[in-house]
């Protein structure tokens, strides 16, 4: 518990490596459909849940670190938002700008929607530019709302659930109203399945799980600490839930969340199992914890955001223009990611953070 009391969780950095590897497998599964067992492909079809793991981790870390501090004043809230922007936007803007400057890809068709992440609210544009950046819109939405959500959570958890439901209804209503005005040709806040999969209200249970865990850890919850085998139970239940969601796939090209039961599992049991994984990594001293806290995995965990931004879309496509390695460029992408993290992402973030928190 020494690391917990100090707010340091090395293995939670390492788990980011696992999460981004799941996403990499998910995006490359199409190349293995003819060579792997159908049941394994069924599992790979649901490895997009690596993004869910990122969201749950964000919910925990932001709640544990900030809680109600950003609401102390307007300046504290502004500093909080700017620090969170400094964490993700510079690297994203760098890759996005290079993409637009490449005449074979972006062809100088710069878009304020992608630079501002507003494109993530549109079903027609959320894959524009750097395709995977849709999740940054979800992440930034959480950052903007998090201090208010923490405040409501302290008052009443059921009130927070009602607020999240109302927030989803508000997003859905905006889409309906937009459609009423001009048929909503860009499909902003529409359709409902897009909102469930690609908006903060639709993904809020993943963040909420992390937020609740942060509260329990701060309160030094006795039952959570005493609960045995959290890591084993967490990982087992997570992969069993992923496999169960996969049972609702119509074929090897489908997702289980296309079925209402699969969607329900992804919004309920999956976040719970992921919270158990995080709790195990926080409290237990296991071989999994030791591996995820090792120097190599910590480096890869720190570079995971860069890897996420390069593993598909522009950067990987540029590598493939030259050569596609047998590992689908996995190793080459990690080398690029580590370099981006060490020589751009980390220095820029640290500089901005020092400047903002003077």
C-alpha positions as a printed NumPy array, in Angstrom:
array([[  0.   ,   0.   ,   0.   ],
       [  3.018,   2.358,   0.114],
       [  2.665,   3.181,  -3.575],
       [ -1.088,   3.579,  -3.13 ],
       [ -0.706,   6.096,  -0.319],
       [  1.706,   8.076,  -2.487],
       [ -0.583,   7.891,  -5.514],
       [  1.887,   5.86 ,  -7.572],
       [  0.692,   2.825,  -9.512],
       [  3.452,   1.523, -11.812],
       [  1.489,  -1.497, -13.02 ],
       [ -1.351,   0.782, -14.135],
       [  1.105,   2.324, -16.57 ],
       [  2.067,  -1.168, -17.689],
       [ -1.56 ,  -2.199, -18.279],
       [ -1.718,   0.464, -20.981],
       [  0.685,  -1.715, -22.969],
       [ -1.792,  -4.618, -22.707],
       [ -4.693,  -2.37 , -23.709],
       [ -2.999,  -1.007, -26.833],
       [ -1.857,  -4.502, -27.871],
       [ -5.481,  -5.66 , -27.716],
       [ -6.443,  -2.788, -30.026],
       [ -3.568,  -3.636, -32.397],
       [ -4.73 ,  -7.272, -32.62 ],
       [ -8.302,  -6.103, -33.197],
       [ -7.335,  -3.87 , -36.113],
       [ -5.176,  -6.559, -37.726],
       [ -7.478,  -9.54 , -37.176],
       [ -8.679,  -9.441, -40.79 ],
       [ -5.26 , -10.677, -41.913],
       [ -5.555, -13.802, -39.758],
       [ -9.165, -14.845, -40.367],
       [ -8.184, -17.643, -42.746],
       [ -5.313, -19.008, -40.656],
       [ -6.605, -18.979, -37.067],
       [ -9.336, -20.99 , -35.345],
       [-12.791, -19.342, -35.615],
       [-13.135, -19.232, -31.825],
       [ -9.904, -17.25 , -31.563],
       [-11.129, -14.853, -34.236],
       [-14.381, -14.537, -32.278],
       [-12.293, -13.323, -29.343],
       [-10.139, -11.019, -31.493],
       [-13.29 ,  -9.422, -32.933],
       [-13.983,  -7.99 , -29.475],
       [-10.459,  -6.792, -28.652],
       [-11.609,  -3.234, -29.336],
       [-12.263,  -3.41 , -25.575],
       [ -8.666,  -2.258, -25.181],
       [-10.138,   1.223, -25.65 ],
       [-12.613,   0.475, -22.835],
       [ -9.67 ,  -0.395, -20.604],
       [ -8.093,   2.974, -21.434],
       [-11.339,   4.733, -20.54 ],
       [-11.669,   2.903, -17.222],
       [ -8.053,   3.711, -16.405],
       [ -8.639,   7.386, -17.228],
       [-11.673,   7.43 , -14.951],
       [ -9.58 ,   6.101, -12.085],
       [ -6.476,   8.237, -12.577],
       [ -8.288,  11.536, -13.162],
       [-10.6  ,  10.95 , -10.192],
       [ -7.748,   9.868,  -7.932],
       [ -5.507,  12.762,  -8.961],
       [ -7.885,  15.691,  -9.276],
       [-11.164,  14.941,  -7.514],
       [-12.767,  18.369,  -6.815],
       [ -9.581,  20.476,  -7.099],
       [-10.386,  21.938, -10.562],
       [-13.651,  23.383,  -9.194],
       [-11.932,  25.495,  -6.544],
       [-11.756,  28.442,  -8.955],
       [-12.029,  29.332, -12.62 ],
       [ -8.247,  29.528, -12.927],
       [ -7.765,  26.093, -11.365],
       [-10.295,  24.583, -13.766],
       [ -8.613,  26.305, -16.733],
       [ -5.179,  25.026, -15.646],
       [ -6.593,  21.535, -15.242],
       [ -8.051,  21.571, -18.782],
       [ -4.874,  23.003, -20.304],
       [ -2.724,  20.367, -18.609],
       [ -4.998,  17.61 , -19.932],
       [ -4.83 ,  19.153, -23.425],
       [ -1.043,  19.286, -23.167],
       [ -1.071,  15.576, -22.418],
       [ -2.74 ,  14.457, -25.636],
       [ -3.07 ,  17.257, -28.181],
       [  0.541,  18.145, -29.22 ],
       [  1.408,  14.651, -30.46 ],
       [ -1.976,  14.292, -32.119],
       [ -1.582,  17.671, -33.848],
       [  1.929,  16.752, -34.99 ],
       [  0.837,  13.519, -36.685],
       [ -2.339,  15.126, -38.05 ],
       [ -0.375,  18.021, -39.571],
       [  2.129,  15.69 , -41.234],
       [ -0.835,  13.743, -42.612],
       [ -2.364,  16.877, -44.157],
       [  0.986,  17.993, -45.566],
       [  1.371,  14.662, -47.377],
       [ -0.155,  15.128, -50.841],
       [ -0.734,  11.379, -51.16 ],
       [ -2.917,  11.316, -48.036],
       [ -4.325,  14.516, -46.502],
       [ -3.399,  16.53 , -49.614],
       [ -3.494,  19.864, -47.74 ],
       [ -7.227,  19.47 , -46.974],
       [ -6.866,  20.858, -43.454],
       [ -9.987,  20.651, -41.297],
       [-10.817,  22.606, -38.161],
       [-13.102,  19.718, -37.21 ],
       [-10.226,  17.272, -36.842],
       [ -7.871,  19.751, -35.141],
       [-10.547,  20.596, -32.565],
       [-11.738,  16.955, -32.265],
       [-15.284,  18.112, -33.029],
       [-15.299,  15.578, -35.866],
       [-15.657,  12.889, -33.19 ],
       [-19.258,  13.957, -32.612],
       [-20.198,  13.112, -36.217],
       [-20.895,   9.619, -37.503],
       [-19.934,  10.862, -40.983],
       [-16.58 ,  12.395, -39.949],
       [-15.376,  10.639, -36.796],
       [-12.818,   8.595, -38.774],
       [-11.454,  11.592, -40.709],
       [ -7.743,  12.356, -40.519],
       [ -6.236,  10.016, -37.91 ],
       [ -9.065,   7.485, -37.723],
       [ -8.528,   6.296, -34.153],
       [ -8.668,   9.875, -32.837],
       [-12.44 ,   9.527, -32.39 ],
       [-11.614,   8.193, -28.916],
       [ -9.779,  11.436, -28.084],
       [-13.096,  13.258, -28.476],
       [-14.585,  10.902, -25.9  ],
       [-11.57 ,  11.37 , -23.621],
       [-11.632,  15.172, -23.862],
       [-15.377,  15.189, -23.19 ],
       [-14.68 ,  13.294, -19.973],
       [-11.901,  15.704, -18.994],
       [-14.228,  18.677, -19.468],
       [-17.029,  17.149, -17.386],
       [-14.979,  15.192, -14.828],
       [-14.783,  17.818, -12.03 ],
       [-18.569,  18.26 , -12.096],
       [-19.08 ,  14.488, -12.178],
       [-16.792,  14.05 ,  -9.147],
       [-18.782,  16.699,  -7.269],
       [-22.095,  14.955,  -8.036],
       [-20.631,  11.546,  -7.166],
       [-19.751,  12.793,  -3.674],
       [-23.343,  13.908,  -3.19 ],
       [-25.104,  10.79 ,  -4.462],
       [-23.999,   8.023,  -6.831],
       [-27.572,   7.472,  -8.022],
       [-27.871,  11.146,  -8.873],
       [-24.681,  10.781, -10.937],
       [-26.222,   7.854, -12.837],
       [-29.288,   9.953, -13.563],
       [-27.094,  12.816, -14.804],
       [-25.239,  10.471, -17.166],
       [-28.539,   9.118, -18.508],
       [-29.812,  12.662, -19.008],
       [-26.558,  13.577, -20.737],
       [-27.053,  10.703, -23.176],
       [-30.658,  11.833, -23.736],
       [-29.409,  15.379, -24.381],
       [-26.915,  14.155, -27.002],
       [-29.606,  12.004, -28.618],
       [-32.057,  14.923, -28.547],
       [-29.505,  17.196, -30.226],
       [-29.216,  14.676, -33.057],
       [-32.993,  14.486, -33.407],
       [-33.309,  18.283, -33.414],
       [-30.506,  18.615, -35.995],
       [-32.299,  16.085, -38.176],
       [-35.505,  18.098, -37.831],
       [-33.694,  21.27 , -38.949],
       [-31.875,  19.991, -42.049],
       [-31.907,  16.164, -41.991],
       [-28.51 ,  16.284, -40.252],
       [-26.453,  15.273, -43.336],
       [-23.212,  15.04 , -41.3  ],
       [-24.977,  12.838, -38.702],
       [-23.852,  14.804, -35.652],
       [-24.992,  13.08 , -32.415],
       [-26.731,  10.424, -34.485],
       [-27.67 ,   7.557, -34.801],
       [-28.197,   6.019, -31.352],
       [-25.699,   3.163, -31.913],
       [-23.039,   5.743, -32.805],
       [-23.725,   7.533, -29.515],
       [-23.47 ,   4.29 , -27.53 ],
       [-20.111,   3.429, -29.079],
       [-18.475,   6.769, -29.867],
       [-19.612,   9.387, -27.339],
       [-18.791,  10.029, -23.707],
       [-22.39 ,   9.471, -22.492],
       [-22.471,   6.137, -24.338],
       [-19.111,   5.068, -22.875],
       [-19.653,   6.64 , -19.461],
       [-19.994,   3.361, -17.517],
       [-16.35 ,   2.608, -18.341],
       [-15.194,   5.926, -16.872],
       [-17.643,   5.582, -13.989],
       [-16.145,   2.239, -12.965],
       [-12.728,   3.854, -12.676],
       [-14.156,   6.806, -10.736],
       [-15.856,   4.522,  -8.204],
       [-12.636,   2.539,  -7.768],
       [-10.734,   5.781,  -7.081],
       [-13.232,   6.629,  -4.324],
       [-12.876,   3.187,  -2.738],
       [ -9.082,   3.38 ,  -2.842],
       [ -9.06 ,   6.856,  -1.289],
       [-11.453,   5.692,   1.427],
       [ -9.161,   2.684,   2.062],
       [-12.113,   0.35 ,   1.6  ],
       [-11.501,  -2.664,   3.86 ],
       [-13.633,  -5.112,   1.887],
       [-11.899,  -4.218,  -1.382],
       [ -8.467,  -4.686,   0.171],
       [ -9.425,  -8.021,   1.754],
       [-11.131,  -9.431,  -1.351],
       [ -8.827, -12.298,  -2.469],
       [ -7.466, -13.041,  -5.944],
       [ -8.587,  -9.728,  -7.43 ],
       [ -6.084,  -9.864, -10.289],
       [ -6.946, -13.437, -11.285],
       [-10.68 , -12.854, -10.932],
       [-10.413,  -9.573, -12.843],
       [ -8.489, -10.871, -15.849],
       [-10.508, -14.121, -15.984],
       [-13.857, -12.343, -15.816],
       [-12.716,  -9.733, -18.355],
       [-11.746, -12.286, -21.001],
       [-14.781, -14.464, -20.251],
       [-17.009, -11.408, -20.694],
       [-15.239, -10.522, -23.943],
       [-15.79 , -14.075, -25.181],
       [-19.434, -13.993, -24.046],
       [-19.968, -10.765, -25.993],
       [-18.456, -12.528, -28.993],
       [-21.149, -15.219, -28.828],
       [-23.611, -12.637, -30.125],
       [-21.661, -12.134, -33.363],
       [-23.619, -13.196, -36.462],
       [-20.412, -14.222, -38.242],
       [-16.64 , -13.669, -38.091],
       [-17.077, -10.186, -39.6  ],
       [-19.529,  -9.003, -36.943],
       [-19.282,  -7.552, -33.422],
       [-21.157,  -8.867, -30.429],
       [-22.309,  -5.383, -29.458],
       [-24.465,  -5.322, -32.597],
       [-26.831,  -7.489, -30.547],
       [-28.672,  -5.819, -27.617],
       [-27.439,  -8.481, -25.18 ],
       [-23.855,  -8.03 , -26.346],
       [-24.217,  -4.276, -25.946],
       [-25.645,  -4.759, -22.433],
       [-22.71 ,  -6.942, -21.401],
       [-20.249,  -4.37 , -22.76 ],
       [-21.883,  -1.625, -20.685],
       [-22.226,  -3.574, -17.421],
       [-20.154,  -6.715, -16.792],
       [-17.178,  -5.565, -18.848],
       [-16.54 ,  -2.346, -16.856],
       [-16.973,  -4.268, -13.583],
       [-14.412,  -6.888, -14.601],
       [-11.98 ,  -4.184, -15.714],
       [-12.342,  -2.402, -12.376],
       [-11.437,  -5.684, -10.681],
       [ -8.315,  -5.915, -12.865],
       [ -7.26 ,  -2.415, -11.844],
       [ -7.988,  -3.132,  -8.174],
       [ -5.827,  -6.247,  -8.318],
       [ -2.953,  -4.314,  -9.874],
       [ -3.251,  -1.638,  -7.202],
       [ -3.406,  -3.863,  -4.132],
       [ -1.838,  -7.235,  -4.927],
       [  1.786,  -8.256,  -5.264],
       [  1.615, -10.837,  -8.05 ],
       [  3.887, -11.916, -10.887],
       [  1.548, -10.072, -13.264],
       [  2.03 ,  -6.927, -11.214],
       [  5.796,  -7.359, -11.277],
       [  5.859,  -7.828, -15.066],
       [  3.63 ,  -4.812, -15.705],
       [  5.791,  -2.752, -13.365],
       [  9.075,  -3.769, -14.988],
       [ 11.231,  -1.14 , -16.725],
       [ 10.551,  -2.417, -20.244],
       [  6.781,  -2.623, -19.839],
       [  6.715,   0.766, -18.116],
       [  8.507,   2.264, -21.111],
       [  6.032,   0.62 , -23.484],
       [  3.134,   1.718, -21.286],
       [  4.343,   5.303, -21.363],
       [  4.739,   5.101, -25.153],
       [  1.316,   3.465, -25.585],
       [ -0.466,   6.708, -26.508],
       [  2.021,   7.3  , -29.316],
       [  1.588,   3.686, -30.399],
       [ -2.186,   4.128, -30.408],
       [ -1.864,   7.134, -32.726],
       [  0.468,   5.362, -35.181],
       [ -0.688,   1.724, -35.147],
       [ -3.28 ,   2.217, -37.906],
       [ -4.146,   5.045, -40.251],
       [ -1.492,   7.41 , -41.588],
       [  1.836,   6.378, -39.986],
       [  1.354,   2.644, -40.456],
       [  0.095,   3.204, -43.988],
       [  3.252,   5.164, -44.782],
       [  5.384,   2.287, -43.489],
       [  3.347,  -0.14 , -45.579],
       [  4.018,   2.002, -48.665],
       [  7.637,   1.03 , -48.145],
       [  7.371,  -2.447, -46.64 ],
       [  5.021,  -4.595, -44.546],
       [  6.895,  -6.707, -42.046],
       [  5.571, -10.186, -41.083],
       [  4.481,  -8.871, -37.674],
       [  2.236,  -6.288, -39.392],
       [  4.853,  -3.648, -38.456],
       [  4.302,  -4.233, -34.722],
       [  7.983,  -3.872, -33.766],
       [  8.653,  -0.968, -36.146],
       [  5.635,   0.895, -34.768],
       [  6.876,   0.431, -31.208],
       [ 10.288,   1.818, -32.119],
       [  8.648,   4.881, -33.669],
       [  6.356,   5.221, -30.636],
       [  9.188,   5.126, -28.129],
       [ 11.088,   7.774, -30.082],
       [  7.987,   9.964, -30.297],
       [  7.366,   9.585, -26.575],
       [ 10.924,  10.27 , -25.449],
       [ 11.798,  13.096, -27.825],
       [  8.462,  14.841, -28.394],
       [  5.48 ,  13.796, -26.296],
       [  7.149,  13.671, -22.87 ],
       [  9.339,  16.822, -23.234],
       [  6.443,  18.91 , -24.592],
       [  4.081,  17.735, -21.849],
       [  6.594,  18.325, -19.059],
       [  7.401,  21.798, -20.396],
       [  3.717,  22.743, -20.661],
       [  2.948,  21.325, -17.224],
       [  5.728,  23.304, -15.551],
       [  4.645,  26.445, -17.352],
       [  0.968,  26.028, -16.419],
       [  1.485,  25.014, -12.788],
       [  3.929,  27.757, -11.812]])
